[in-house]
Amino acid sequence: MADAQPNARTADPFLAARFWVEIDGIVVGGFTECSGFKVETEVESVREGGLNRHVHLLPKGTKWSNIVLRRGWVANTDLWDWYQSTINGRHTVKSVSILMFEYHGASNSEAAYRWDISGAFPVKWTGPDFKADSTAVAVETLELAHSGWTGSAG
């Protein structure tokens, strides 16, 4: 077994709870969940004539899953208003960024990684469930379709 290097730094995984959401460059804080970072490239099988032992797999197209944002209900209707414009036929595309932070205490303001989502627009809004016997936080959900994302460190 090889000896560990005395100054080797191990990379700790990022905490999923340390993130911000920006919409058109403005931090829209208070989100409890962001999901849907999934991309998949479809492939097409092509058989070459006379070569029966091999099938070529060629990239056909890429599908991006919708991004889902959840946050506690607040007295701000910005997300609903954005979706309402889609309902009313005014398709409003915005840039959305998800910023993930390392854990260095609450004052850390430099993102460790950033996803810039292009061409985002709302396709689904879900309001809170109401229960008289519950003390759970009321949550709203916004689902965004988009044209893809780019990611970058720092």
C-alpha positions, 0 to 999 in steps of 0.5 A: 500500500502506498503511503499518503502524501503528507500535503495531499488535499482531499476533495470534500463533496459539496453540500447540496444545501448551499446554493442560490438561484439567480433569475436575470442576474438577480438573486431570488433567494429562499429556495429549498430545492432545485432539481432536474439537472439531467441531460441525455443524448439519444443515439441511433444504431446504424448497421454498416453493409457487409459488417454484421458483427458491429453496429455503429452508435451515432449521437442523434440529439440531446434532451434537457430535463426541466429544472424544478425550483421549490421554495417556501411561499412568500408575499412576493408573486414574481414567479407566479407573474412570470408563469402568468405571462406564459399563460397569457401568451407572452412567452418571456424567456429569462436567464437563470443561474444556479450557484453552488457554494463551498461550506466556509460559514455563512459569510462565504459569497464566492460560488464554487460552481455555477450552472447558467441555464439558457432560454428558460421559461415557466411551464408549470406552477404548483401552489401550496397544499393547505391543511388545517392540522399541519404546521408545514411551510407552504411551498410553491413550485416552478418548473422551467423548460430551457435550451440547455446549460453550461457549467463552470467552476468558480 
